[in-house]
């Protein structure tokens, strides 16, 4: 599922509907998309681990965001 996560992150960064989101909102939305992809593939995150997994993935999204948008003021400028 690691490759799929990076695909979801990359497509989230390219999604024009997310251009006005803060980095936290963006990482939450991308996590939600990844979570729905997991559910579609019948992969479930145990309730006890959900928050830990969520914050770990959101952290990964934020790291990826910072790498991809380095030199741009915000995601809106990155997408232009």
N, C-alpha and C positions, 0 to 999 in steps of 0.2 A: 504493500500500500504506500510505500515511500514515494515511488515515482508518481503515483496518482496525486499525492499531496502537492508535489511541486507543480504538477499540471494545473491543479485547482488554483494554486497561488498565482501562477503566471497568468492564467486567464482572468483571475480577479483583478490583477494589476492592469490588464488591458481593457477591462469592462468600463465603458464610459459612464454607466449609471452609478458607479462608485466614486466618481472623481471629486465630489465634495465631502467625502467622508474623512473623519480624522483617522489617524493610524490605528487607534483602538477600535473604532467602528469598522474599519476595513478588515482588521484581523478577526473580529467577531463574525462578520459576514462570510469571510472565507472559511472560517471554522465551520460555520453552519452548512455551507455548501459541501465541504468535505464530509461532515457528519451525515448529510443526506446521501452522499455517494456511498458511504459505508453501509448505511441502512439498505440502500438499493441492492448492494452486493451481499446482503444478509450477514454483515459483520456488525456485531453489537459491542458497544463499550459498556462494561459493567458499571452499574450505578455508583459503586464505591470509588471507582477510578475516574469517573466522568470529569469532575472538576480539575483533577491533575492533568488529564489528557487534554482538556480544553485549553488550559493555560500553557501547557507545553507546546501545543500546536500554534496557539496565538503568538507565543514567543518566537517560534520558528518563522511565522509569517512576518513578524516585525523585523527580524534579522534579514530575511529575504528582501523585504520592502526597502530597507536601508541600503542594501547592496545594489539593487536594481535602480533606485532613484537617486543615487549619489550624484550630487551636483545640481539637482533640481530642487526648487523651493517646496513643491508639494506634488501630489500625484497628478493634479490637473496639468501642471507644466510638463510632467513626464510623459503624459499621454498625447501632448500636442505634437 
